[in-house]
């Protein structure tokens, strides 16, 4: 149909990815993210 494209959806998450979001691991890590201007933190 469209030459060069895969037969299935593009960028479809795997089952393992979906399960990881639904059942995240418990750990003691903290993630800090800041903008280049350092005007906010998430």
C-alpha positions in Angstrom: 0.0 0.0 0.0 2.6 2.7 1.1 6.0 1.6 0.0 8.6 1.8 2.8 6.2 1.8 5.7 5.7 -1.1 8.1 2.5 -3.1 7.9 1.5 -2.2 11.5 1.1 1.0 13.5 4.2 3.2 13.8 5.4 4.0 17.3 3.0 1.6 19.0 4.2 1.0 22.6 5.1 -2.6 23.6 3.1 -4.5 26.1 6.1 -4.3 28.5 6.0 -0.5 28.2 2.4 -0.3 29.0 2.8 -2.7 32.0 5.7 -0.6 33.3 3.5 2.5 33.4 0.7 0.7 35.1 2.9 -1.0 37.6 6.0 1.2 38.3 8.9 -0.2 40.3 9.4 1.1 43.8 12.8 2.6 44.5 14.6 5.4 46.3 15.7 7.4 43.2 14.6 11.0 42.7 14.5 12.7 39.3 15.1 16.5 39.0 14.5 18.3 35.8 15.1 22.0 35.1 14.7 24.2 32.1 17.8 25.9 30.5 16.8 29.2 32.1 16.4 27.4 35.5 13.1 29.1 36.0 11.1 26.1 37.1 11.5 22.6 38.4 9.5 19.4 37.9 
